[in-house]
Amino acid sequence: MGRISSYYYLSADHQESLKGCIRSHQYVNLDLMMADLEKRGVAGITRSALHRHVVNLKESDALCASPNEGTVVTIIERGTGEVRVIKTSASGLSIATMLEKIKGSTVLS
């Protein structure tokens, strides 16, 4: 079992500051994030812990819909097990209607 991430040792304010920093850098460029965190007064997080948290936050943020993304469609490729998640402003009914028009498709309710 691995040790607890240094992220969890940060105060709640610093955790929120860390998340804001990662999102403001759009999940890329760890060096700039580390410099920005230092300016924000967030200390005690390692580069590797930051990287792990960037990956986890990006995955969890991908599951959250923004206000213009009212529908989330999950596609699972049966043969390969590949999963795709599509967020869209289209209604579920319009997506189901489009899928029904594709030859050989069946929409399950």
C-alpha positions as CSV (number, residue, x, y, z in Angstrom):
1,M,0.0,0.0,0.0
2,G,1.4,3.4,-1.0
3,R,1.8,6.3,1.3
4,I,-0.6,9.2,1.6
5,S,-0.1,11.9,-1.0
6,S,1.3,15.2,0.2
7,Y,-1.8,16.8,-1.3
8,Y,-3.8,15.6,1.6
9,Y,-1.5,17.2,4.1
10,L,-2.3,20.7,2.6
11,S,-4.9,22.9,4.2
12,A,-8.3,23.1,2.5
13,D,-7.4,26.6,1.2
14,H,-4.2,25.3,-0.3
15,Q,-5.9,22.3,-1.9
16,E,-8.4,24.7,-3.6
17,S,-5.6,26.9,-4.6
18,L,-3.8,23.9,-6.1
19,K,-6.9,22.9,-8.1
20,G,-7.3,26.4,-9.3
21,C,-3.7,26.5,-10.4
22,I,-3.9,23.3,-12.3
23,R,-7.1,24.4,-14.1
24,S,-5.7,27.8,-14.9
25,H,-2.7,26.1,-16.6
26,Q,-5.1,23.7,-18.4
27,Y,-3.5,20.6,-16.9
28,V,-0.2,21.2,-18.6
29,N,3.3,22.5,-17.8
30,L,4.3,21.3,-14.3
31,D,7.2,23.7,-14.1
32,L,4.9,26.7,-14.5
33,M,2.5,25.2,-12.1
34,M,5.2,24.7,-9.5
35,A,6.3,28.3,-9.9
36,D,2.7,29.5,-9.6
37,L,2.1,27.4,-6.5
38,E,5.2,28.9,-4.9
39,K,3.8,32.4,-5.6
40,R,0.5,31.4,-4.1
41,G,2.3,30.2,-0.9
42,V,1.5,26.5,-1.5
43,A,4.5,24.6,-0.3
44,G,5.2,20.9,0.5
45,I,3.9,19.3,-2.7
46,T,6.4,17.4,-4.8
47,R,6.5,17.5,-8.6
48,S,5.5,13.9,-8.8
49,A,2.6,14.4,-6.4
50,L,1.5,17.4,-8.5
51,H,1.7,15.3,-11.6
52,R,-0.4,12.5,-10.1
53,H,-3.0,15.1,-8.9
54,V,-3.1,16.8,-12.4
55,V,-4.0,13.4,-13.9
56,N,-6.6,12.6,-11.3
57,L,-8.2,16.1,-11.5
58,K,-8.2,16.1,-15.3
59,E,-10.1,12.8,-15.2
60,S,-12.6,13.9,-12.6
61,D,-13.2,17.3,-14.3
62,A,-13.8,15.5,-17.6
63,L,-16.8,13.8,-16.0
64,C,-18.3,17.2,-14.9
65,A,-20.5,18.9,-17.5
66,S,-20.3,22.6,-18.0
67,P,-23.5,24.6,-18.3
68,N,-23.6,24.2,-22.1
69,E,-23.1,20.5,-21.9
70,G,-26.4,19.1,-20.8
71,T,-26.0,15.6,-22.1
72,V,-23.2,13.1,-21.5
73,V,-23.0,10.1,-23.8
74,T,-20.9,7.1,-22.9
75,I,-19.8,4.8,-25.8
76,I,-18.3,1.4,-25.0
77,E,-16.7,-0.5,-27.9
78,R,-17.7,-4.1,-27.2
79,G,-14.8,-5.7,-29.1
80,T,-12.0,-3.7,-27.5
81,G,-13.6,-2.4,-24.3
82,E,-12.6,1.2,-25.4
83,V,-14.7,3.8,-23.6
84,R,-15.4,7.3,-25.0
85,V,-17.3,10.0,-23.2
86,I,-18.9,12.8,-25.2
87,K,-20.4,15.9,-23.6
88,T,-22.8,17.9,-25.7
89,S,-25.5,20.6,-25.6
90,A,-27.7,18.3,-27.7
91,S,-30.6,16.7,-25.9
92,G,-30.7,13.0,-25.3
93,L,-33.7,12.7,-27.5
94,S,-32.0,14.3,-30.5
95,I,-29.0,12.0,-30.0
96,A,-31.2,8.9,-29.8
97,T,-33.0,10.1,-33.0
98,M,-29.7,10.5,-34.8
99,L,-28.5,7.1,-33.7
100,E,-31.8,5.4,-34.8
101,K,-31.2,6.8,-38.3
102,I,-27.9,4.9,-38.6
103,K,-28.4,1.6,-40.4
104,G,-28.2,-1.3,-38.0
105,S,-28.4,0.7,-34.8
106,T,-30.8,0.1,-32.0
107,V,-31.3,2.6,-29.2
108,L,-32.1,1.1,-25.8
109,S,-34.1,3.1,-23.3
